[in-house]
Amino acid sequence: MDSFSAGSSRSVRVPDDGAGRMLQKLRGKSEFTIALTLKQEKLNSGVILSIHHGEQRLLELESSGQKSEVRLHFQTKGQQTYTEIFPYMLADDQWHKVSVAISASHVALYVDCNRIYERVVAVPLMEIPEDTSFWVGQRNSAHGLFKGVMQDLQILVMPQGFITQCPDLNRTCPTCNDFHGLVQKIMELQDILAKTSSKLSLAEEKMKGLDSCYCERTCHVKGVTYREEQTWTDGCKNCTCSNGTVRCEKILCPLLECPDGTAPGYVSGTCCKECQSMCLFSEQTLVEGHSCAVHHPSGLCQLFECRDKSINVNPTFLSGVKGHDFCAEDNICTENSACVNLDAGASCSCKNGFRPLREDSAYCEVRRTCVWDGSHRSVGGEWFILALGLSGKHTVCYLPTGRQTALELRDRARQQEENKADRKHIMPPTA
């Protein structure tokens, strides 16, 4: 309880620590309540509390006994000071419970737990600087001196804070600030709904076009994506993307008729031979760029190369007969082929499960053979049917076509064996 006497000199300013904590709670808020119990001397006009920065009143509540008014001052947008006046006499030397509840643009005055006034005002702007002053019972050390007694002065930063002083006034209706918040949320939801509806309409328009849209299937090979019916060359095979499946056929190289002074030879990066300039070496024909290693009488190995239609000895090459890494110097073997070092050069050999696509085995493909397991299985990406011979020991591989079933193919194989019963073995067809 604080008693403020007439004619006394005083400076009731809230300490910086307490003021800082209170102002931090109040800063930026638009819903709070000022509550206290007071007994003000008759005809006294004084400030109950004042929060100001310099000469600018940010929030102030005063009671005028001269004019029988309760005045509320606060700051609004544009740093304008707004004053709301409530005609009411508090300076009557009687005890009163007083609450001023602010909720956004709504302010209410309660005296002795009765709602005296409820008004719509400008929205307070609680932008409170750090060095703001907080005074009780006076505006400053010389003005607005309150005379009387005050107790339980509080600033409650909460909805319906007056209920702490008058519990019987408890109600479930939302405050004005709650209502403003709901209106803002509804506006945000309406904006989201409008944007969503626009996107949905656009999506529906696109969906209508999907009825006539052809969803293309693609093929993925070695990290490259090919579109439907797109063709490419993979080593010694021409491949096509067909309905999402890769279909490849072996390249059929044409017979070459090379002019005099040239001979067919493989070119790096191509499958078929091309006519190239040639050299004659020990009754051998070497095409441009090819080489031949021969044993030197000294026991070492020399490399002869065909360059510009003449045989040249490679001056940098002179090694032992065995152990030289020819594959490291010129390896033309592709991914399904392995390079093998020989005594006088390198050679390509198809890896296990693959067969050559050309005579030097630089390009290889999956060996398409079928293995008996009692039914049928996939080999090289294609299905093969196994048919037993009459003796029960021989099998024939067939690639199904059209709508033929395994049973039809088996019957056809049996019929073929009956027509060729004199044959001792049936060999699988070459691919």
C-alpha positions in Angstrom: 0.0 0.0 0.0 1.3 3.4 -1.0 0.1 6.6 0.7 0.6 9.9 -1.2 0.1 12.9 1.1 -0.6 16.5 0.1 2.3 18.8 -0.1 4.9 16.1 0.2 7.9 16.0 -2.0 8.3 12.6 -3.7 9.8 10.7 -6.6 8.0 7.3 -7.0 9.7 5.9 -10.0 9.8 2.2 -10.6 13.4 0.8 -10.3 15.1 0.1 -13.7 15.2 -3.7 -13.2 11.5 -4.0 -12.3 10.5 -1.4 -14.9 12.6 -3.3 -17.6 10.8 -6.6 -16.9 7.4 -5.0 -17.0 8.0 -3.0 -20.1 9.4 -6.0 -21.9 6.2 -7.9 -21.3 4.1 -4.9 -22.4 6.2 -4.1 -25.5 4.4 -4.8 -28.8 1.2 -6.0 -27.0 -2.3 -4.7 -27.7 -4.2 -6.6 -25.0 -3.5 -5.8 -21.3 -5.3 -4.5 -18.2 -4.4 -1.8 -15.6 -5.8 -2.9 -12.2 -5.6 -1.3 -8.8 -7.4 -0.4 -5.6 -7.4 3.3 -4.6 -8.7 6.0 -2.3 -8.2 9.4 -3.8 -8.7 12.7 -1.9 -11.6 14.9 -2.9 -11.0 17.3 -5.8 -7.5 15.9 -6.4 -6.3 15.5 -10.0 -3.4 13.2 -10.2 -1.7 10.5 -12.3 -2.2 6.9 -11.3 0.7 5.6 -13.5 2.7 7.0 -16.3 5.0 5.4 -18.9 6.7 8.0 -21.0 9.8 8.6 -23.0 11.0 12.2 -22.8 7.9 14.3 -23.3 6.0 11.6 -25.1 3.3 9.8 -23.1 3.3 6.1 -24.2 0.7 5.0 -21.6 -0.8 7.0 -18.8 -3.9 6.7 -16.6 -5.1 9.7 -14.5 -8.0 10.7 -12.4 -9.3 14.3 -12.3 -11.4 15.3 -9.3 -11.7 18.8 -10.7 -13.6 17.6 -13.8 -14.9 14.2 -12.5 -13.0 12.4 -15.3 -10.8 9.3 -15.8 -8.4 9.8 -18.6 -6.5 7.2 -20.6 -3.6 8.4 -22.8 -1.7 6.1 -25.2 0.3 6.1 -28.4 -1.1 5.1 -31.8 0.3 4.7 -35.2 2.3 7.6 -36.5 3.4 8.3 -32.9 0.2 10.2 -32.2 -1.1 10.5 -28.6 -4.7 9.4 -28.2 -6.8 10.4 -25.2 -10.0 8.7 -24.1 -12.1 10.4 -21.4 -14.5 8.6 -19.2 -16.8 10.9 -17.1 -16.6 9.4 -13.6 -15.7 10.6 -10.1 -13.0 8.6 -8.4 -11.7 11.4 -6.2 -14.4 11.1 -3.5 -12.2 9.9 -0.6 -13.8 6.4 -0.9 -12.2 3.0 -1.7 -12.7 1.8 -5.3 -11.5 -1.2 -7.3 -10.5 0.2 -10.7 -9.7 -1.8 -13.9 -9.0 -0.4 -17.4 -9.0 -3.3 -19.9 -7.6 -2.7 -23.4 -8.1 -5.3 -26.2 -6.9 -4.0 -29.6 -9.5 -1.3 -30.5 -11.7 -2.1 -27.5 -11.4 -0.4 -24.1 -13.5 -0.9 -21.0 -13.6 0.8 -17.6 -14.6 -1.2 -14.5 -15.2 0.4 -11.1 -16.0 -1.8 -8.1 -16.5 -4.8 -10.4 -19.1 -3.0 -12.5 -18.6 -2.2 -16.2 -19.0 1.6 -16.4 -17.9 2.2 -20.0 -17.0 0.1 -23.1 -15.8 1.9 -26.2 -14.1 1.5 -29.6 -10.9 3.4 -29.8 -7.7 3.5 -31.8 -5.4 0.5 -31.5 -2.6 1.2 -29.0 0.9 1.0 -30.3 3.2 -0.3 -27.6 6.6 0.6 -29.2 8.5 1.2 -26.0 12.1 2.4 -26.2 14.7 0.9 -23.9 15.2 4.1 -21.7 11.5 4.7 -21.0 10.5 5.9 -17.5 7.9 4.2 -15.4 6.2 6.4 -12.7 3.5 5.6 -10.1 1.3 8.3 -8.5 2.8 11.1 -10.6 3.8 12.0 -14.2 7.3 13.0 -13.1 9.0 14.5 -10.1 7.0 17.8 -10.3 3.7 17.2 -12.1 0.5 15.1 -11.9 0.9 14.3 -8.1 -1.7 11.8 -6.9 -3.0 12.4 -3.4 -4.5 9.5 -1.5 -3.8 5.8 -1.1 -3.1 3.1 -3.8 -2.6 -0.6 -3.5 -2.3 -3.7 -5.6 -1.3 -1.8 -8.8 -0.8 -4.3 -11.7 -0.4 -4.3 -15.4 -1.7 -7.7 -16.5 -0.6 -8.6 -20.0 -3.4 -11.2 -20.7 -6.9 -11.4 -22.1 -9.7 -10.3 -19.7 -7.2 -9.3 -16.9 -9.9 -7.6 -14.9 -11.1 -11.0 -13.9 -8.2 -11.3 -11.5 -9.7 -8.4 -9.6 -13.3 -9.4 -10.0 -13.6 -13.2 -10.5 -17.4 -12.9 -10.7 -17.1 -11.1 -14.0 -15.6 -14.3 -15.6 -17.0 -15.0 -19.1 -16.3 -17.3 -22.0 -16.9 -14.8 -24.8 -13.7 -13.9 -26.8 -12.1 -10.5 -26.3 -12.0 -7.9 -28.9 -8.3 -8.8 -29.5 -9.3 -12.5 -29.9 -12.0 -11.4 -32.4 -9.5 -9.3 -34.4 -7.1 -12.3 -34.4 -9.9 -14.6 -35.7 -10.8 -12.1 -38.4 -7.2 -12.0 -39.5 -6.9 -15.8 -39.6 -10.2 -16.0 -41.6 -8.8 -13.5 -44.1 -5.6 -15.5 -44.4 -7.6 -18.7 -44.9 -9.7 -17.0 -47.6 -6.5 -15.9 -49.4 -5.1 -19.5 -49.2 -8.5 -20.8 -50.4 -8.5 -18.4 -53.3 -5.0 -19.4 -54.3 -5.7 -23.1 -53.9 -8.9 -22.8 -56.0 -6.9 -21.1 -58.7 -4.2 -23.8 -58.7 -6.9 -26.5 -58.6 -8.6 -25.0 -61.7 -5.3 -24.9 -63.5 -4.7 -28.5 -62.6 -8.1 -29.6 -63.8 -7.4 -27.9 -67.1 -4.2 -29.8 -67.4 -5.9 -33.0 -66.4 -8.4 -32.6 -69.2 -5.5 -32.6 -71.7 -4.1 -35.8 -70.3 -6.9 -37.8 -72.0 -5.2 -37.1 -75.4 -1.7 -37.2 -74.0 0.6 -40.1 -74.9 2.8 -41.1 -72.0 6.1 -42.0 -73.6 8.2 -44.8 -72.2 11.9 -44.4 -72.2 15.0 -46.6 -72.1 18.0 -46.1 -69.8 21.3 -47.5 -71.0 24.7 -46.8 -69.3 23.4 -43.6 -67.7 21.8 -42.3 -71.0 18.1 -41.9 -71.5 16.7 -42.7 -74.9 13.2 -41.8 -76.1 10.7 -44.1 -77.8 11.9 -45.3 -81.3 15.2 -43.5 -80.8 18.2 -45.5 -82.2 21.9 -45.6 -81.3 24.9 -47.8 -81.9 26.3 -49.9 -79.0 29.6 -51.4 -80.2 28.7 -53.8 -83.0 24.9 -53.6 -82.4 22.3 -51.2 -83.6 19.8 -50.6 -80.8 16.3 -49.1 -80.6 14.1 -48.1 -77.7 10.8 -49.8 -78.3 8.0 -49.4 -75.7 10.5 -49.0 -72.9 12.5 -52.1 -74.0 16.0 -52.0 -75.6 16.1 -54.1 -78.7 19.4 -54.6 -80.5 20.6 -56.3 -83.7 24.1 -57.2 -84.8 25.6 -54.9 -87.4 26.1 -56.7 -90.7 29.3 -55.4 -92.1 29.5 -55.1 -96.0 32.0 -56.9 -98.0 34.8 -54.4 -98.9 36.5 -54.2 -102.3 39.5 -52.1 -101.5 41.6 -50.4 -104.2 45.2 -51.3 -104.8 47.5 -50.2 -102.0 44.8 -50.5 -99.4 43.4 -53.3 -97.3 40.5 -53.8 -95.0 41.2 -53.0 -91.3 39.5 -52.1 -88.2 39.4 -48.4 -87.1 39.2 -47.5 -83.4 35.6 -46.8 -82.3 33.9 -48.5 -85.3 32.6 -52.0 -85.7 33.2 -52.7 -89.4 36.5 -52.7 -91.3 37.4 -49.8 -93.6 39.8 -49.6 -96.5 43.1 -48.2 -95.2 46.6 -47.7 -96.6 48.7 -50.8 -96.0 52.3 -52.0 -95.6 53.9 -55.4 -96.5 56.1 -56.9 -93.7 57.5 -60.4 -93.9 54.8 -61.5 -96.3 52.2 -60.0 -93.8 49.8 -57.2 -94.6 49.6 -54.5 -92.0 47.1 -51.7 -92.3 47.9 -48.1 -91.3 48.6 -47.8 -87.5 48.9 -51.5 -86.9 52.1 -53.0 -85.6 54.0 -56.3 -85.4 56.4 -57.4 -82.7 59.3 -59.7 -83.7 62.1 -61.4 -81.7 65.5 -59.7 -82.2 68.6 -62.0 -82.4 69.7 -60.4 -79.1 66.7 -62.0 -77.4 64.8 -58.8 -77.1 61.6 -57.8 -78.8 61.3 -55.1 -81.4 58.1 -53.4 -82.6 57.5 -52.6 -86.3 54.7 -50.2 -87.2 52.9 -49.3 -90.4 53.1 -45.5 -90.8 52.5 -43.6 -94.1 52.6 -46.9 -96.1 56.1 -47.8 -94.8 57.4 -50.0 -92.0 59.1 -48.2 -89.2 60.9 -49.5 -86.1 59.6 -48.0 -82.9 62.8 -46.6 -81.3 61.2 -46.4 -77.9 60.2 -50.0 -77.8 62.8 -52.6 -76.8 62.0 -55.1 -74.1 62.3 -58.6 -72.9 60.5 -61.4 -74.8 58.1 -62.0 -71.9 56.3 -59.8 -69.4 55.7 -56.7 -71.5 52.3 -55.0 -70.9 51.0 -54.5 -74.5 47.4 -53.9 -73.2 48.5 -50.8 -71.4 49.7 -49.3 -74.7 46.9 -50.0 -77.1 43.8 -51.6 -75.7 40.9 -51.8 -78.2 38.9 -54.4 -76.2 35.4 -53.1 -75.1 33.5 -53.7 -71.8 32.6 -57.4 -72.4 36.0 -58.3 -73.8 39.3 -58.7 -71.8 42.7 -57.7 -73.1 45.3 -60.5 -73.0 49.1 -59.9 -73.2 50.9 -62.3 -75.6 54.6 -62.7 -76.2 54.6 -60.4 -79.2 51.4 -58.3 -78.7 48.0 -57.9 -77.2 44.8 -59.8 -78.1 41.1 -59.5 -77.1 39.1 -62.4 -75.6 35.4 -62.4 -74.8 34.6 -62.7 -71.1 32.8 -65.8 -69.7 29.2 -66.0 -70.9 29.9 -63.8 -74.0 30.6 -64.5 -77.6 32.5 -62.4 -80.2 30.7 -60.1 -82.6 33.8 -59.9 -84.9 36.8 -62.0 -85.4 39.2 -60.1 -83.2 36.8 -60.4 -80.2 37.0 -56.7 -79.5 33.2 -56.5 -79.3 31.2 -59.3 -77.6 27.6 -60.0 -76.8 25.8 -62.3 -74.3 26.0 -66.0 -75.4 22.5 -67.1 -76.0 22.3 -70.7 -74.8 19.7 -72.5 -72.8 20.3 -74.7 -69.8 17.8 -77.5 -68.9 16.1 -76.9 -65.6 12.8 -78.8 -66.2 10.9 -75.9 -67.8 12.1 -72.7 -69.4 14.3 -69.7 -68.4 15.5 -66.3 -69.5 18.9 -66.1 -71.1 20.3 -62.9 -72.4 17.1 -61.1 -71.7 14.9 -63.4 -73.8 12.8 -66.5 -73.0 13.8 -69.9 -74.4 11.7 -73.0 -74.4 13.4 -76.4 -73.9 12.0 -79.4 -75.7 12.9 -83.0 -74.9 13.9 -85.4 -77.7 12.3 -88.8 -78.1 15.2 -90.4 -76.3 14.8 -88.1 -73.3 18.5 -87.1 -73.5 18.6 -84.4 -76.1 17.1 -80.9 -75.9 16.4 -78.2 -78.5 16.2 -74.4 -77.7 13.4 -72.4 -79.3 12.7 -68.7 -79.0 8.9 -68.2 -78.6 7.2 -66.0 -81.2 3.7 -64.7 -81.6 1.2 -66.4 -79.3 2.7 -69.9 -79.4 2.7 -71.6 -76.0 5.4 -73.7 -74.5 3.2 -76.8 -75.1 2.9 -76.0 -78.8 6.6 -75.5 -79.2 7.3 -78.8 -77.3 4.9 -80.6 -79.7 6.6 -79.1 -82.7 10.0 -80.2 -81.4 8.8 -83.7 -80.9 7.3 -83.8 -84.4 10.7 -82.6 -85.8 12.5 -85.4 -84.0 10.1 -88.0 -85.3 10.7 -86.8 -88.9 14.5 -87.0 -88.2 14.8 -90.0 -86.0 17.9 -91.1 -87.8 19.9 -88.2 -86.4 21.9 -89.0 -83.3 22.2 -85.4 -82.0 20.2 -82.3 -82.4 22.4 -79.2 -82.2 21.0 -75.8 -81.0 20.5 -73.3 -83.8 23.2 -70.6 -84.2 22.0 -67.1 -83.2 
